[in-house]
Amino acid sequence: MKETVLIKFGKRIRELRKARSLSQEQLAELTGFHRNYIGMIERGERNPALVNIEVFANTFELSLSELLIL
């Protein structure tokens, strides 16, 4: 089955978080998002707003285009 863009984006966020040895709680603290929101993003259950995607990019010190390489 073809993966949706939300699942691909969630996997990307999880990979980046784990590569930096961050827990969901730590990432939530860095982004200002709730821990539950981070989990929902990683599972592809939420469709993040563009401004929230930019927060993730800034947190991981990536450009938007680098972050969105799915």
C-alpha positions in Angstrom: 0.0 0.0 0.0 1.2 3.4 -0.9 2.2 5.5 2.1 0.5 8.8 2.6 2.4 12.0 2.8 1.4 12.3 6.5 3.0 8.9 7.3 6.1 9.8 5.4 6.4 13.1 7.1 5.9 11.5 10.5 8.6 9.0 9.8 10.9 11.8 8.8 10.3 13.6 12.1 10.9 10.4 14.1 14.1 9.7 12.2 15.4 13.2 12.8 14.4 13.1 16.5 16.0 9.7 17.1 19.2 10.8 15.2 19.6 13.5 17.7 18.8 11.2 20.6 15.7 13.2 21.6 12.7 11.8 23.3 9.2 13.0 22.2 9.1 15.0 25.4 12.4 16.7 24.7 11.3 17.5 21.1 8.0 18.9 22.5 10.0 21.2 24.8 12.2 22.4 22.0 9.3 23.1 19.6 6.8 24.3 22.1 4.3 21.6 21.0 2.6 19.2 23.3 4.1 15.7 23.6 0.9 14.1 22.4 1.0 16.3 19.2 4.5 15.1 18.5 3.4 11.4 18.8 0.4 12.1 16.5 2.6 13.7 13.9 5.0 10.8 14.0 2.2 8.3 13.5 0.7 10.3 10.6 -2.5 11.0 12.5 -2.2 14.8 12.3 -1.8 17.1 9.3 0.5 19.9 10.6 0.1 23.4 9.5 2.8 24.9 7.4 3.9 27.2 10.2 4.3 24.1 12.4 6.4 22.4 9.7 8.6 25.5 9.8 9.0 25.1 13.6 10.2 21.5 13.1 12.6 22.7 10.3 14.0 25.4 12.6 14.3 23.0 15.5 16.3 20.5 13.5 18.3 23.4 11.8 17.1 22.5 8.4 15.5 24.4 5.5 12.0 23.6 4.7 13.1 21.8 1.5 15.6 19.7 3.5 13.0 18.7 6.0 10.5 17.7 3.4 12.8 15.3 1.6 10.6 12.3 2.1 
